[in-house]
Amino acid sequence: MMGINKNTILAWATLIMILMGFLLIGLGAFRYNDVAGWGFGATGVGFLAIAWVFNALKGRL
């Protein structure tokens, strides 16, 4: 199936998590100015942290 292996799946997951992280941080910064903005920003940072872990796992599994 088109050369999809574990590293390719982790690369796609990392890319999607980075995009979602920046989207959530952007929502928190520009859309929601109240307490909900802090929640969106914190969740976005969490997504970026998980993406960092996915990137570190490439080639090790």
C-alpha distance matrix in Angstrom:
0.0 3.8 5.6 6.3 9.1 12.5 14.1 11.8 12.4 16.0 16.4 15.4 17.7 20.4 20.4 20.7 23.4 25.3 25.4 26.6 29.1 30.6 30.8 32.6 34.9 35.7 36.5 38.8 40.5 41.0 40.8 42.4 45.7 46.8 45.7 42.3 41.4 41.7 39.4 36.7 37.2 37.1 33.8 32.3 33.5 31.9 28.5 28.9 29.9 26.8 24.6 26.6 25.8 22.0 22.4 24.5 22.0 19.3 19.5 21.6 19.4
3.8 0.0 3.8 5.7 9.1 12.6 13.1 10.4 12.0 15.4 14.8 14.1 17.0 19.2 18.7 19.6 22.5 23.8 23.9 25.6 28.0 29.1 29.5 31.6 33.7 34.2 35.4 37.7 39.1 39.6 39.7 41.5 44.7 46.0 45.1 41.8 40.6 41.0 38.9 36.1 36.3 36.4 33.3 31.5 32.5 31.3 27.8 27.8 29.0 26.2 23.6 25.4 25.1 21.3 21.1 23.4 21.4 18.3 18.5 21.2 19.6
5.6 3.8 0.0 3.8 6.1 9.8 10.1 8.2 10.4 13.3 13.0 13.2 16.0 17.8 17.9 19.2 21.7 23.0 23.6 25.4 27.3 28.7 29.4 31.4 33.2 34.1 35.5 37.5 38.9 39.7 40.0 41.6 44.6 45.9 44.8 41.6 40.3 40.4 38.3 35.7 35.6 35.4 32.5 30.7 31.3 30.0 26.7 26.4 27.2 24.5 22.0 23.3 22.7 19.1 18.7 20.6 18.5 15.3 15.0 17.7 16.3
6.3 5.7 3.8 0.0 3.8 7.0 7.9 5.7 6.8 10.1 10.5 10.3 12.6 14.8 15.3 16.2 18.5 20.2 20.9 22.3 24.3 25.9 26.6 28.3 30.3 31.3 32.5 34.5 36.0 36.9 37.1 38.6 41.6 42.7 41.4 38.3 37.1 37.1 34.9 32.3 32.5 32.1 29.1 27.5 28.2 26.6 23.4 23.4 24.1 21.2 18.9 20.6 19.8 16.1 16.2 18.3 16.0 13.2 13.6 16.0 14.2
9.1 9.1 6.1 3.8 0.0 3.8 5.5 5.4 6.4 8.7 10.0 10.9 12.4 14.3 15.7 16.8 18.4 20.2 21.6 22.8 24.3 26.3 27.3 28.6 30.4 31.9 33.1 34.7 36.3 37.6 37.9 39.1 41.9 42.8 41.2 38.3 37.2 36.8 34.5 32.3 32.2 31.4 28.6 27.2 27.4 25.6 22.7 22.6 22.8 19.8 17.8 19.1 17.8 14.2 14.5 15.9 13.2 10.6 10.6 12.6 10.5
12.5 12.6 9.8 7.0 3.8 0.0 3.8 5.5 5.2 6.2 8.6 10.0 10.5 12.1 14.3 15.4 16.2 18.2 20.1 21.0 22.1 24.4 25.6 26.6 28.2 30.1 31.3 32.5 34.3 35.8 36.1 37.0 39.7 40.4 38.6 35.8 34.8 34.1 31.8 29.8 29.6 28.5 25.8 24.6 24.6 22.6 19.9 19.9 19.6 16.6 15.0 16.1 14.3 10.9 11.7 12.8 9.8 7.8 8.4 9.7 7.4
14.1 13.1 10.1 7.9 5.5 3.8 0.0 3.8 5.4 5.1 6.1 8.7 9.7 10.3 12.3 14.2 15.1 16.3 18.4 19.8 20.6 22.6 24.2 25.5 26.7 28.4 30.1 31.3 32.7 34.3 34.9 36.0 38.5 39.5 37.9 35.2 33.8 33.1 31.1 29.0 28.4 27.5 25.1 23.4 23.1 21.6 18.9 18.2 18.2 15.6 13.4 14.0 12.9 9.6 9.2 10.6 8.4 5.3 6.3 8.8 8.0
11.8 10.4 8.2 5.7 5.4 5.5 3.8 0.0 3.8 5.4 5.0 6.3 8.6 9.8 10.6 12.4 14.1 15.4 16.7 18.4 19.8 21.4 22.7 24.3 25.8 27.1 28.7 30.3 31.7 32.9 33.4 34.8 37.5 38.7 37.4 34.5 33.0 32.7 30.8 28.3 28.0 27.5 24.9 23.0 23.3 22.0 18.8 18.3 19.0 16.5 13.8 15.2 14.8 11.1 10.7 13.1 11.4 8.4 9.9 12.6 11.6
12.4 12.0 10.4 6.8 6.4 5.2 5.4 3.8 0.0 3.8 5.4 5.2 6.1 8.5 9.9 10.6 12.1 14.2 15.5 16.4 18.0 20.1 21.0 22.3 24.2 25.7 26.8 28.4 30.1 31.4 31.6 32.7 35.5 36.4 35.0 32.0 30.8 30.6 28.3 26.0 26.0 25.4 22.5 21.0 21.5 19.8 16.7 16.9 17.5 14.4 12.3 14.4 13.6 9.8 10.6 13.2 11.1 9.2 11.4 13.1 11.4
16.0 15.4 13.3 10.1 8.7 6.2 5.1 5.4 3.8 0.0 3.8 5.5 5.0 6.0 8.6 9.8 10.3 12.1 14.2 15.1 16.0 18.3 19.7 20.7 22.1 24.0 25.4 26.5 28.2 29.8 30.3 31.2 33.7 34.6 33.0 30.2 28.9 28.3 26.2 24.1 23.7 22.8 20.2 18.7 18.7 17.0 14.1 13.9 14.1 11.2 9.1 10.7 9.8 6.0 7.0 9.5 7.7 6.3 9.4 10.8 9.9
16.4 14.8 13.0 10.5 10.0 8.6 6.1 5.0 5.4 3.8 0.0 3.8 5.5 5.1 6.3 8.7 9.9 10.6 12.5 14.3 15.2 16.8 18.4 20.0 21.2 22.6 24.4 25.8 27.0 28.4 29.2 30.5 33.0 34.3 33.0 30.2 28.6 28.2 26.5 24.0 23.3 23.0 20.6 18.4 18.5 17.6 14.4 13.5 14.5 12.4 9.2 10.7 11.1 7.6 6.8 10.1 9.6 7.3 10.4 12.7 12.6
15.4 14.1 13.2 10.3 10.9 10.0 8.7 6.3 5.2 5.5 3.8 0.0 3.8 5.4 5.1 6.2 8.5 9.9 10.7 12.3 14.1 15.6 16.5 18.3 20.0 21.1 22.5 24.3 25.8 26.8 27.2 28.7 31.5 32.8 31.7 28.6 27.2 27.2 25.3 22.6 22.4 22.4 19.6 17.5 18.4 17.4 13.9 13.8 15.4 13.0 10.0 12.5 13.1 9.6 9.8 13.3 12.6 10.9 13.9 15.9 15.2
17.7 17.0 16.0 12.6 12.4 10.5 9.7 8.6 6.1 5.0 5.5 3.8 0.0 3.8 5.5 5.2 6.0 8.6 10.0 10.5 12.0 14.3 15.2 16.2 18.1 19.8 20.8 22.3 24.1 25.5 25.7 26.7 29.5 30.4 29.0 26.0 24.8 24.5 22.4 19.9 19.9 19.5 16.6 14.9 15.7 14.3 10.8 11.3 12.6 9.7 7.4 10.5 10.7 7.3 8.8 12.1 11.3 10.7 14.2 15.4 14.4
20.4 19.2 17.8 14.8 14.3 12.1 10.3 9.8 8.5 6.0 5.1 5.4 3.8 0.0 3.8 5.5 5.1 6.1 8.7 9.9 10.4 12.3 14.1 15.3 16.4 18.2 19.9 21.0 22.4 24.0 24.8 25.8 28.2 29.3 28.0 25.3 23.6 23.1 21.5 19.0 18.3 17.9 15.5 13.4 13.6 12.7 9.4 8.7 10.1 8.1 4.7 7.4 8.5 5.8 6.1 9.7 10.1 9.7 13.4 14.7 14.7
20.4 18.7 17.9 15.3 15.7 14.3 12.3 10.6 9.9 8.6 6.3 5.1 5.5 3.8 0.0 3.8 5.5 5.2 6.3 8.7 9.9 10.9 12.3 14.3 15.5 16.6 18.4 20.1 21.1 22.3 23.1 24.7 27.2 28.8 27.9 25.1 23.1 23.2 21.8 18.9 18.2 18.6 16.3 13.6 14.4 14.3 10.8 9.9 12.3 11.0 7.5 10.1 12.0 9.6 9.1 12.9 13.6 12.5 16.0 17.9 18.0
20.7 19.6 19.2 16.2 16.8 15.4 14.2 12.4 10.6 9.8 8.7 6.2 5.2 5.5 3.8 0.0 3.8 5.5 5.2 6.1 8.5 10.1 10.5 12.2 14.2 15.2 16.4 18.3 19.9 20.9 21.1 22.5 25.4 26.7 25.8 22.7 21.2 21.5 19.7 16.7 16.8 17.3 14.4 12.1 13.8 13.3 9.5 10.0 12.7 10.9 8.3 11.7 13.2 10.9 11.6 15.2 15.5 14.9 18.5 19.9 19.4
23.4 22.5 21.7 18.5 18.4 16.2 15.1 14.1 12.1 10.3 9.9 8.5 6.0 5.1 5.5 3.8 0.0 3.8 5.5 5.1 5.9 8.6 9.7 10.4 12.1 14.0 15.1 16.3 18.1 19.7 20.1 20.9 23.5 24.6 23.3 20.4 18.9 18.7 16.9 14.2 14.0 13.9 11.2 9.0 10.3 9.5 5.8 6.5 9.1 7.4 5.5 9.1 10.6 9.1 10.4 13.5 14.1 14.5 18.3 19.1 18.8
25.3 23.8 23.0 20.2 20.2 18.2 16.3 15.4 14.2 12.1 10.6 9.9 8.6 6.1 5.2 5.5 3.8 0.0 3.8 5.5 5.0 6.3 8.5 9.9 10.6 12.2 14.2 15.4 16.4 18.0 19.0 20.2 22.5 24.0 23.1 20.5 18.3 18.2 17.1 14.2 13.2 13.7 11.8 8.7 9.5 10.1 6.8 5.6 9.0 8.8 6.1 8.6 11.4 10.4 10.4 13.6 15.2 15.2 18.9 20.1 20.5
25.4 23.9 23.6 20.9 21.6 20.1 18.4 16.7 15.5 14.2 12.5 10.7 10.0 8.7 6.3 5.2 5.5 3.8 0.0 3.8 5.4 5.3 6.1 8.7 10.0 10.5 12.3 14.3 15.3 16.2 16.9 18.6 21.3 23.1 22.6 19.8 17.6 18.2 17.2 13.8 13.4 14.8 12.6 9.4 11.4 12.3 9.0 8.7 12.3 12.1 9.7 12.4 15.0 13.7 13.8 17.2 18.5 18.2 21.8 23.3 23.4
26.6 25.6 25.4 22.3 22.8 21.0 19.8 18.4 16.4 15.1 14.3 12.3 10.5 9.9 8.7 6.1 5.1 5.5 3.8 0.0 3.8 5.5 4.9 6.1 8.5 9.7 10.4 12.2 14.1 15.1 15.2 16.4 19.3 20.6 19.8 16.8 15.1 15.8 14.2 10.8 11.2 12.3 9.6 7.1 9.9 10.3 7.1 8.3 11.7 11.2 9.9 13.1 15.1 14.1 15.1 18.3 19.2 19.5 23.3 24.2 23.9
29.1 28.0 27.3 24.3 24.3 22.1 20.6 19.8 18.0 16.0 15.2 14.1 12.0 10.4 9.9 8.5 5.9 5.0 5.4 3.8 0.0 3.8 5.4 5.2 6.2 8.5 9.9 10.6 12.2 14.1 14.8 15.5 17.9 19.1 18.1 15.5 13.4 13.4 12.2 9.2 8.4 9.4 7.4 4.0 6.2 7.4 4.9 5.4 8.9 9.5 8.7 11.1 13.5 13.5 14.3 17.0 18.5 19.3 23.1 23.7 23.9
30.6 29.1 28.7 25.9 26.3 24.4 22.6 21.4 20.1 18.3 16.8 15.6 14.3 12.3 10.9 10.1 8.6 6.3 5.3 5.5 3.8 0.0 3.8 5.5 5.1 6.0 8.5 9.8 10.3 11.8 13.2 14.6 16.7 18.6 18.3 15.9 13.2 13.7 13.5 10.2 8.9 11.0 10.0 6.3 8.2 10.5 8.5 7.9 11.6 12.8 11.3 13.2 16.2 16.2 16.2 19.0 20.9 21.3 25.0 26.1 26.5
30.8 29.5 29.4 26.6 27.3 25.6 24.2 22.7 21.0 19.7 18.4 16.5 15.2 14.1 12.3 10.5 9.7 8.5 6.1 4.9 5.4 3.8 0.0 3.8 5.5 5.0 6.2 8.6 9.9 10.4 10.8 12.6 15.4 17.3 17.3 14.5 12.1 13.6 12.9 9.2 9.3 11.9 10.3 7.3 10.4 12.2 10.1 10.7 14.3 14.8 13.7 16.2 18.8 18.3 18.8 21.9 23.3 23.6 27.4 28.4 28.5
32.6 31.6 31.4 28.3 28.6 26.6 25.5 24.3 22.3 20.7 20.0 18.3 16.2 15.3 14.3 12.2 10.4 9.9 8.7 6.1 5.2 5.5 3.8 0.0 3.8 5.3 5.0 6.2 8.6 10.0 9.9 10.5 13.3 14.6 14.0 11.1 9.1 10.2 9.2 5.5 6.1 8.6 7.0 4.8 8.4 10.0 8.7 10.2 13.2 13.9 13.8 16.2 18.4 18.5 19.5 22.1 23.5 24.4 28.2 28.8 28.7
34.9 33.7 33.2 30.3 30.4 28.2 26.7 25.8 24.2 22.1 21.2 20.0 18.1 16.4 15.5 14.2 12.1 10.6 10.0 8.5 6.2 5.1 5.5 3.8 0.0 3.8 5.4 5.1 6.1 8.5 9.8 10.3 12.0 13.7 13.4 11.3 8.3 8.8 9.2 6.1 4.4 7.6 7.7 5.0 7.2 10.1 9.7 9.9 12.8 14.5 14.3 16.0 18.6 19.3 19.8 22.1 24.1 25.0 28.8 29.4 29.8
35.7 34.2 34.1 31.3 31.9 30.1 28.4 27.1 25.7 24.0 22.6 21.1 19.8 18.2 16.6 15.2 14.0 12.2 10.5 9.7 8.5 6.0 5.0 5.3 3.8 0.0 3.8 5.4 5.1 5.8 7.5 9.3 11.3 13.9 14.5 12.4 9.2 11.0 11.7 8.4 7.6 11.2 11.2 8.5 10.9 13.7 12.8 12.9 16.1 17.7 16.9 18.7 21.6 21.8 22.1 24.7 26.7 27.2 30.9 31.9 32.3
36.5 35.4 35.5 32.5 33.1 31.3 30.1 28.7 26.8 25.4 24.4 22.5 20.8 19.9 18.4 16.4 15.1 14.2 12.3 10.4 9.9 8.5 6.2 5.0 5.4 3.8 0.0 3.8 5.5 5.5 5.0 6.5 9.4 11.5 12.3 9.6 7.1 9.8 10.0 6.7 7.6 11.1 10.7 9.2 12.2 14.4 13.7 14.7 17.7 18.8 18.6 20.8 23.2 23.4 24.1 26.8 28.4 29.1 32.9 33.6 33.7
38.8 37.7 37.5 34.5 34.7 32.5 31.3 30.3 28.4 26.5 25.8 24.3 22.3 21.0 20.1 18.3 16.3 15.4 14.3 12.2 10.6 9.8 8.6 6.2 5.1 5.4 3.8 0.0 3.8 5.9 6.0 5.3 7.2 8.9 9.2 7.1 3.8 6.2 7.3 4.8 5.0 8.6 9.3 8.6 10.9 13.2 13.5 14.5 16.9 18.5 18.9 20.6 22.9 23.7 24.6 26.8 28.6 29.8 33.5 33.9 34.1
40.5 39.1 38.9 36.0 36.3 34.3 32.7 31.7 30.1 28.2 27.0 25.8 24.1 22.4 21.1 19.9 18.1 16.4 15.3 14.1 12.2 10.3 9.9 8.6 6.1 5.1 5.5 3.8 0.0 3.8 6.2 6.6 7.0 9.8 11.0 10.0 6.3 8.1 10.4 8.3 7.1 10.8 12.2 10.7 12.2 15.3 15.6 15.7 18.3 20.4 20.3 21.6 24.4 25.3 25.6 27.8 30.0 31.0 34.6 35.3 35.8
41.0 39.6 39.7 36.9 37.6 35.8 34.3 32.9 31.4 29.8 28.4 26.8 25.5 24.0 22.3 20.9 19.7 18.0 16.2 15.1 14.1 11.8 10.4 10.0 8.5 5.8 5.5 5.9 3.8 0.0 3.8 6.1 7.1 10.6 12.7 11.5 8.3 11.2 13.0 10.6 10.4 14.1 14.9 13.3 15.4 18.3 18.1 18.3 21.3 23.0 22.6 24.2 27.1 27.6 27.8 30.4 32.4 33.0 36.7 37.6 38.0
40.8 39.7 40.0 37.1 37.9 36.1 34.9 33.4 31.6 30.3 29.2 27.2 25.7 24.8 23.1 21.1 20.1 19.0 16.9 15.2 14.8 13.2 10.8 9.9 9.8 7.5 5.0 6.0 6.2 3.8 0.0 3.8 6.5 9.3 11.5 9.6 7.5 11.1 12.2 9.9 11.0 14.5 14.7 13.8 16.5 18.8 18.5 19.5 22.3 23.6 23.5 25.6 28.0 28.3 29.0 31.7 33.3 34.1 37.8 38.6 38.6
42.4 41.5 41.6 38.6 39.1 37.0 36.0 34.8 32.7 31.2 30.5 28.7 26.7 25.8 24.7 22.5 20.9 20.2 18.6 16.4 15.5 14.6 12.6 10.5 10.3 9.3 6.5 5.3 6.6 6.1 3.8 0.0 3.8 5.7 7.8 6.2 4.7 8.5 9.7 8.4 9.9 12.9 13.6 13.6 16.0 18.0 18.4 19.7 22.0 23.4 23.9 25.9 28.0 28.7 29.7 32.0 33.6 34.8 38.6 38.9 38.9
45.7 44.7 44.6 41.6 41.9 39.7 38.5 37.5 35.5 33.7 33.0 31.5 29.5 28.2 27.2 25.4 23.5 22.5 21.3 19.3 17.9 16.7 15.4 13.3 12.0 11.3 9.4 7.2 7.0 7.1 6.5 3.8 0.0 3.8 6.9 7.4 5.7 8.4 10.8 10.6 11.0 13.9 15.4 15.5 17.2 19.6 20.5 21.4 23.5 25.3 26.0 27.5 29.7 30.8 31.6 33.7 35.6 36.9 40.6 40.9 41.1
46.8 46.0 45.9 42.7 42.8 40.4 39.5 38.7 36.4 34.6 34.3 32.8 30.4 29.3 28.8 26.7 24.6 24.0 23.1 20.6 19.1 18.6 17.3 14.6 13.7 13.9 11.5 8.9 9.8 10.6 9.3 5.7 3.8 0.0 3.8 5.5 5.7 7.6 9.6 10.6 11.6 13.5 15.2 16.2 17.8 19.5 20.9 22.2 23.8 25.6 26.7 28.2 30.1 31.4 32.6 34.4 36.1 37.7 41.4 41.4 41.5
45.7 45.1 44.8 41.4 41.2 38.6 37.9 37.4 35.0 33.0 33.0 31.7 29.0 28.0 27.9 25.8 23.3 23.1 22.6 19.8 18.1 18.3 17.3 14.0 13.4 14.5 12.3 9.2 11.0 12.7 11.5 7.8 6.9 3.8 0.0 3.8 5.3 5.5 6.9 9.1 10.2 11.2 13.0 14.7 15.9 17.2 19.0 20.6 21.7 23.4 25.0 26.4 27.9 29.4 30.9 32.4 34.0 35.9 39.6 39.2 39.2
42.3 41.8 41.6 38.3 38.3 35.8 35.2 34.5 32.0 30.2 30.2 28.6 26.0 25.3 25.1 22.7 20.4 20.5 19.8 16.8 15.5 15.9 14.5 11.1 11.3 12.4 9.6 7.1 10.0 11.5 9.6 6.2 7.4 5.5 3.8 0.0 3.8 5.4 5.1 6.3 8.6 9.9 10.7 12.4 14.4 15.4 16.6 18.6 20.1 21.2 22.7 24.5 26.0 27.1 28.7 30.5 31.8 33.6 37.3 37.1 36.9
41.4 40.6 40.3 37.1 37.2 34.8 33.8 33.0 30.8 28.9 28.6 27.2 24.8 23.6 23.1 21.2 18.9 18.3 17.6 15.1 13.4 13.2 12.1 9.1 8.3 9.2 7.1 3.8 6.3 8.3 7.5 4.7 5.7 5.7 5.3 3.8 0.0 3.8 5.4 5.1 6.1 8.6 9.9 10.5 12.3 14.2 15.3 16.6 18.4 20.1 21.0 22.7 24.6 25.7 26.9 28.8 30.5 32.0 35.8 35.8 35.9
41.7 41.0 40.4 37.1 36.8 34.1 33.1 32.7 30.6 28.3 28.2 27.2 24.5 23.1 23.2 21.5 18.7 18.2 18.2 15.8 13.4 13.7 13.6 10.2 8.8 11.0 9.8 6.2 8.1 11.2 11.1 8.5 8.4 7.6 5.5 5.4 3.8 0.0 3.8 5.5 5.1 6.1 8.5 9.8 10.6 12.3 14.2 15.4 16.5 18.5 19.9 21.1 22.8 24.4 25.7 27.2 28.9 30.8 34.5 34.2 34.5
39.4 38.9 38.3 34.9 34.5 31.8 31.1 30.8 28.3 26.2 26.5 25.3 22.4 21.5 21.8 19.7 16.9 17.1 17.2 14.2 12.2 13.5 12.9 9.2 9.2 11.7 10.0 7.3 10.4 13.0 12.2 9.7 10.8 9.6 6.9 5.1 5.4 3.8 0.0 3.8 5.4 5.2 6.1 8.5 9.9 10.5 12.3 14.3 15.3 16.6 18.4 20.0 21.3 22.6 24.3 25.9 27.2 29.2 32.9 32.4 32.3
36.7 36.1 35.7 32.3 32.3 29.8 29.0 28.3 26.0 24.1 24.0 22.6 19.9 19.0 18.9 16.7 14.2 14.2 13.8 10.8 9.2 10.2 9.2 5.5 6.1 8.4 6.7 4.8 8.3 10.6 9.9 8.4 10.6 10.6 9.1 6.3 5.1 5.5 3.8 0.0 3.8 5.5 5.2 6.1 8.7 9.8 10.5 12.4 14.3 15.4 16.5 18.5 20.1 21.0 22.5 24.5 25.9 27.4 31.2 31.2 31.1
37.2 36.3 35.6 32.5 32.2 29.6 28.4 28.0 26.0 23.7 23.3 22.4 19.9 18.3 18.2 16.8 14.0 13.2 13.4 11.2 8.4 8.9 9.3 6.1 4.4 7.6 7.6 5.0 7.1 10.4 11.0 9.9 11.0 11.6 10.2 8.6 6.1 5.1 5.4 3.8 0.0 3.8 5.4 5.0 6.3 8.6 9.9 10.7 12.5 14.4 15.3 16.7 18.7 20.0 21.1 22.8 24.7 26.3 30.0 30.0 30.4
37.1 36.4 35.4 32.1 31.4 28.5 27.5 27.5 25.4 22.8 23.0 22.4 19.5 17.9 18.6 17.3 13.9 13.7 14.8 12.3 9.4 11.0 11.9 8.6 7.6 11.2 11.1 8.6 10.8 14.1 14.5 12.9 13.9 13.5 11.2 9.9 8.6 6.1 5.2 5.5 3.8 0.0 3.8 5.4 5.1 6.3 8.7 9.9 10.6 12.5 14.3 15.3 16.8 18.6 20.0 21.3 23.0 25.0 28.6 28.2 28.5
33.8 33.3 32.5 29.1 28.6 25.8 25.1 24.9 22.5 20.2 20.6 19.6 16.6 15.5 16.3 14.4 11.2 11.8 12.6 9.6 7.4 10.0 10.3 7.0 7.7 11.2 10.7 9.3 12.2 14.9 14.7 13.6 15.4 15.2 13.0 10.7 9.9 8.5 6.1 5.2 5.4 3.8 0.0 3.8 5.4 4.9 6.3 8.7 9.8 10.6 12.3 14.2 15.4 16.5 18.4 20.0 21.2 23.1 26.8 26.5 26.4
32.3 31.5 30.7 27.5 27.2 24.6 23.4 23.0 21.0 18.7 18.4 17.5 14.9 13.4 13.6 12.1 9.0 8.7 9.4 7.1 4.0 6.3 7.3 4.8 5.0 8.5 9.2 8.6 10.7 13.3 13.8 13.6 15.5 16.2 14.7 12.4 10.5 9.8 8.5 6.1 5.0 5.4 3.8 0.0 3.8 5.3 5.0 6.4 8.7 10.0 10.6 12.5 14.5 15.3 16.5 18.6 20.1 21.6 25.3 25.5 25.6
33.5 32.5 31.3 28.2 27.4 24.6 23.1 23.3 21.5 18.7 18.5 18.4 15.7 13.6 14.4 13.8 10.3 9.5 11.4 9.9 6.2 8.2 10.4 8.4 7.2 10.9 12.2 10.9 12.2 15.4 16.5 16.0 17.2 17.8 15.9 14.4 12.3 10.6 9.9 8.7 6.3 5.1 5.4 3.8 0.0 3.8 5.4 5.1 6.2 8.8 9.8 10.6 12.6 14.3 15.2 16.7 18.7 20.5 24.1 24.0 24.6
31.9 31.3 30.0 26.6 25.6 22.6 21.6 22.0 19.8 17.0 17.6 17.4 14.3 12.7 14.3 13.3 9.5 10.1 12.3 10.3 7.4 10.5 12.2 10.0 10.1 13.7 14.4 13.2 15.3 18.3 18.8 18.0 19.6 19.5 17.2 15.4 14.2 12.3 10.5 9.8 8.6 6.3 4.9 5.3 3.8 0.0 3.8 5.4 5.0 6.3 8.6 9.8 10.8 12.5 14.2 15.4 16.8 19.0 22.6 22.0 22.3
28.5 27.8 26.7 23.4 22.7 19.9 18.9 18.8 16.7 14.1 14.4 13.9 10.8 9.4 10.8 9.5 5.8 6.8 9.0 7.1 4.9 8.5 10.1 8.7 9.7 12.8 13.7 13.5 15.6 18.1 18.5 18.4 20.5 20.9 19.0 16.6 15.3 14.2 12.3 10.5 9.9 8.7 6.3 5.0 5.4 3.8 0.0 3.8 5.4 5.2 6.2 8.6 10.0 10.5 12.3 14.3 15.4 17.0 20.7 20.7 20.7
28.9 27.8 26.4 23.4 22.6 19.9 18.2 18.3 16.9 13.9 13.5 13.8 11.3 8.7 9.9 10.0 6.5 5.6 8.7 8.3 5.4 7.9 10.7 10.2 9.9 12.9 14.7 14.5 15.7 18.3 19.5 19.7 21.4 22.2 20.6 18.6 16.6 15.4 14.3 12.4 10.7 9.9 8.7 6.4 5.1 5.4 3.8 0.0 3.8 5.5 5.0 6.2 8.8 9.8 10.4 12.3 14.3 15.7 19.3 19.6 20.3
29.9 29.0 27.2 24.1 22.8 19.6 18.2 19.0 17.5 14.1 14.5 15.4 12.6 10.1 12.3 12.7 9.1 9.0 12.3 11.7 8.9 11.6 14.3 13.2 12.8 16.1 17.7 16.9 18.3 21.3 22.3 22.0 23.5 23.8 21.7 20.1 18.4 16.5 15.3 14.3 12.5 10.6 9.8 8.7 6.2 5.0 5.4 3.8 0.0 3.8 5.4 5.0 6.5 8.8 9.9 10.7 12.7 14.8 18.3 17.9 18.7
26.8 26.2 24.5 21.2 19.8 16.6 15.6 16.5 14.4 11.2 12.4 13.0 9.7 8.1 11.0 10.9 7.4 8.8 12.1 11.2 9.5 12.8 14.8 13.9 14.5 17.7 18.8 18.5 20.4 23.0 23.6 23.4 25.3 25.6 23.4 21.2 20.1 18.5 16.6 15.4 14.4 12.5 10.6 10.0 8.8 6.3 5.2 5.5 3.8 0.0 3.8 5.3 5.0 6.3 8.6 9.8 10.6 12.9 16.4 15.9 16.0
24.6 23.6 22.0 18.9 17.8 15.0 13.4 13.8 12.3 9.1 9.2 10.0 7.4 4.7 7.5 8.3 5.5 6.1 9.7 9.9 8.7 11.3 13.7 13.8 14.3 16.9 18.6 18.9 20.3 22.6 23.5 23.9 26.0 26.7 25.0 22.7 21.0 19.9 18.4 16.5 15.3 14.3 12.3 10.6 9.8 8.6 6.2 5.0 5.4 3.8 0.0 3.8 5.4 5.0 6.1 8.6 9.8 11.0 14.7 15.1 15.5
26.6 25.4 23.3 20.6 19.1 16.1 14.0 15.2 14.4 10.7 10.7 12.5 10.5 7.4 10.1 11.7 9.1 8.6 12.4 13.1 11.1 13.2 16.2 16.2 16.0 18.7 20.8 20.6 21.6 24.2 25.6 25.9 27.5 28.2 26.4 24.5 22.7 21.1 20.0 18.5 16.7 15.3 14.2 12.5 10.6 9.8 8.6 6.2 5.0 5.3 3.8 0.0 3.8 5.5 5.1 6.2 8.7 10.3 13.7 13.8 15.1
25.8 25.1 22.7 19.8 17.8 14.3 12.9 14.8 13.6 9.8 11.1 13.1 10.7 8.5 12.0 13.2 10.6 11.4 15.0 15.1 13.5 16.2 18.8 18.4 18.6 21.6 23.2 22.9 24.4 27.1 28.0 28.0 29.7 30.1 27.9 26.0 24.6 22.8 21.3 20.1 18.7 16.8 15.4 14.5 12.6 10.8 10.0 8.8 6.5 5.0 5.4 3.8 0.0 3.8 5.4 5.0 6.3 9.0 12.2 11.4 12.3
22.0 21.3 19.1 16.1 14.2 10.9 9.6 11.1 9.8 6.0 7.6 9.6 7.3 5.8 9.6 10.9 9.1 10.4 13.7 14.1 13.5 16.2 18.3 18.5 19.3 21.8 23.4 23.7 25.3 27.6 28.3 28.7 30.8 31.4 29.4 27.1 25.7 24.4 22.6 21.0 20.0 18.6 16.5 15.3 14.3 12.5 10.5 9.8 8.8 6.3 5.0 5.5 3.8 0.0 3.8 5.4 5.1 6.7 10.3 10.3 10.5
22.4 21.1 18.7 16.2 14.5 11.7 9.2 10.7 10.6 7.0 6.8 9.8 8.8 6.1 9.1 11.6 10.4 10.4 13.8 15.1 14.3 16.2 18.8 19.5 19.8 22.1 24.1 24.6 25.6 27.8 29.0 29.7 31.6 32.6 30.9 28.7 26.9 25.7 24.3 22.5 21.1 20.0 18.4 16.5 15.2 14.2 12.3 10.4 9.9 8.6 6.1 5.1 5.4 3.8 0.0 3.8 5.4 5.5 9.1 10.1 11.4
24.5 23.4 20.6 18.3 15.9 12.8 10.6 13.1 13.2 9.5 10.1 13.3 12.1 9.7 12.9 15.2 13.5 13.6 17.2 18.3 17.0 19.0 21.9 22.1 22.1 24.7 26.8 26.8 27.8 30.4 31.7 32.0 33.7 34.4 32.4 30.5 28.8 27.2 25.9 24.5 22.8 21.3 20.0 18.6 16.7 15.4 14.3 12.3 10.7 9.8 8.6 6.2 5.0 5.4 3.8 0.0 3.8 5.6 8.1 8.0 10.1
22.0 21.4 18.5 16.0 13.2 9.8 8.4 11.4 11.1 7.7 9.6 12.6 11.3 10.1 13.6 15.5 14.1 15.2 18.5 19.2 18.5 20.9 23.3 23.5 24.1 26.7 28.4 28.6 30.0 32.4 33.3 33.6 35.6 36.1 34.0 31.8 30.5 28.9 27.2 25.9 24.7 23.0 21.2 20.1 18.7 16.8 15.4 14.3 12.7 10.6 9.8 8.7 6.3 5.1 5.4 3.8 0.0 3.8 6.2 5.3 6.5
19.3 18.3 15.3 13.2 10.6 7.8 5.3 8.4 9.2 6.3 7.3 10.9 10.7 9.7 12.5 14.9 14.5 15.2 18.2 19.5 19.3 21.3 23.6 24.4 25.0 27.2 29.1 29.8 31.0 33.0 34.1 34.8 36.9 37.7 35.9 33.6 32.0 30.8 29.2 27.4 26.3 25.0 23.1 21.6 20.5 19.0 17.0 15.7 14.8 12.9 11.0 10.3 9.0 6.7 5.5 5.6 3.8 0.0 3.8 5.5 6.8
19.5 18.5 15.0 13.6 10.6 8.4 6.3 9.9 11.4 9.4 10.4 13.9 14.2 13.4 16.0 18.5 18.3 18.9 21.8 23.3 23.1 25.0 27.4 28.2 28.8 30.9 32.9 33.5 34.6 36.7 37.8 38.6 40.6 41.4 39.6 37.3 35.8 34.5 32.9 31.2 30.0 28.6 26.8 25.3 24.1 22.6 20.7 19.3 18.3 16.4 14.7 13.7 12.2 10.3 9.1 8.1 6.2 3.8 0.0 3.8 5.8
21.6 21.2 17.7 16.0 12.6 9.7 8.8 12.6 13.1 10.8 12.7 15.9 15.4 14.7 17.9 19.9 19.1 20.1 23.3 24.2 23.7 26.1 28.4 28.8 29.4 31.9 33.6 33.9 35.3 37.6 38.6 38.9 40.9 41.4 39.2 37.1 35.8 34.2 32.4 31.2 30.0 28.2 26.5 25.5 24.0 22.0 20.7 19.6 17.9 15.9 15.1 13.8 11.4 10.3 10.1 8.0 5.3 5.5 3.8 0.0 3.8
19.4 19.6 16.3 14.2 10.5 7.4 8.0 11.6 11.4 9.9 12.6 15.2 14.4 14.7 18.0 19.4 18.8 20.5 23.4 23.9 23.9 26.5 28.5 28.7 29.8 32.3 33.7 34.1 35.8 38.0 38.6 38.9 41.1 41.5 39.2 36.9 35.9 34.5 32.3 31.1 30.4 28.5 26.4 25.6 24.6 22.3 20.7 20.3 18.7 16.0 15.5 15.1 12.3 10.5 11.4 10.1 6.5 6.8 5.8 3.8 0.0
